[in-house]
């Protein structure tokens, strides 16, 4: 994985009390907020579960559910979007969406850069309501020491 993609995935934390698993997820959430959606009401984190795999024995938890527009959003780095497991999840989600009148989207850093902003660790750490995990905090301290 490229250095930039690794850093998108490496750091997690909470945003306004909701856990995020990567800077890429946080970036998508912030961009959707810029479109008027509200985390916890018009944008739900990990709220939709879709069975997949043989006989539906596995459960795919979609990153974001946008009830007002009946849209499911999965956030993945481009390097992982097409691996076998994610393809299986995508097929199940697309079938579920078609059966239920919803839309399913996969957003990578490439799409996000076209229409929004991908946050850096430094930018994310300065946002109101963001609490970075310990790994991210250590990286921030290292980065700040290097700049001195």
N, C-alpha and C positions, 0 to 999 in steps of 0.2 A: 504494500500500500504506500502511496506517495506520502511524503512528510505532511503536506497540507491536509490530506484526507485523514491521516492518523490523528492529527490534532482536533479535527472536527468531531471525531468519535471518542477521543480519549477522556474527555472531561464531562462530568455530570454534576447535578446539583438539584436545587429546588428553585422554582420561580413562583412567587406569590402562593407558596404552600403546596404547589404541585411539582412532583418530581419530573425532571427531564433527564434523558439518558445520554445526550450528546449536545455539543454546541450546535450541530446542524439542526437537531430538533428545536432547540431554543430559538435559533434563527428563524425557522419556519413559523413558530408560534408568534414571535415578535412581528414578523411580516404580516401574518393574518390579523394581528391586533391593529396594525396600520390600516387594514381594510375594514375595520369596524367590528371585528369579532371579539368576543370577551371570553377569556379562558375561564372555564367552569360553568358557563351558561350557553353561549352560542358556539363554543369550541370546547369539546370534551376530550380529555387526555386518557388514552387507553380504556375507553368505555365500550368498544365493540369487540366481541369475541366471535370468531368464525371457525367452525371445525374444518380440518383439512387432513390430508394424508389418507392412508388406507382406512377405509370405513369411518373416516372422520374422528379418528382416535386422538389426534393432536389438536391443539387450540392455538389459533393465530390471534394475537391481540393487536388490533390496528392502532397506530399511533394517535391519530386525531379523527374525531367524528364531528362533522358540522351539520347538526340536525336541520337547521333552517334551509340549507341548500341540498340536503340529502347527499352529502359528499363524505367519503372516507378518504383520509390522506395518510399515506405511509411515507416516512422519511427515511431515506437510505443513501449512503454515499454511492456514487456511481460504480465504484469498484465492487460493491456487494449486491447491487440491484439485480443482477442477472444470475446469481449463483443458484444451484439446484433447489435448495430449500426455499429461497425467496421466490423462485419461479412457481413452486408448488403453492405457496401462500398467495401469490398474485392470482393464480388460476382460481383458487377457492374464493378469494375476495371478489374477483370479477364476476364469477357465477352468482355469488350471493347478491352483489349489487344489481345485476341484471334481473334476478328473480324478485327483488324487493323495490325496484324503481330508484336505485341510488346510483351514484357515480363513484368510481374508485380511481384514485390518482396516486402515482408514486412521484415524489419530489426528491431530486438529488441536488447536490451543490451546484451542478451545471444549470439546471432550471432556475434555481434560486438566484444565481448570479445575474441571470437575464432580467428577472423581474423584481429583485429585492436585494437584500444585503445578507451576506454570510458573516456572522459575528466572530471576532477574534476572542481569545480567552481574556485579554485585557478589557475589551469592550464589554463583554458579558459580565465581568466581575464588577463593573461600575454601574450596572443597571439597578434601579430601584427594585426591590423585591427578589433579587437573585442572591442565592447562597450557594457558592461553589463547594464541591466535595473536597476532602483533604488532599487528594492527589492534585487537583487543580490549584488549590491554595499553595502547595509546595512549588508547583511550576511557576506561579506568579511571583513568589519570593525569589526563586532562582533567576527569573527574568529581570527582576528589579535590581538584584545584586549585580548582574552582568552589565546593566546600564550605568552603574555608578562609576 
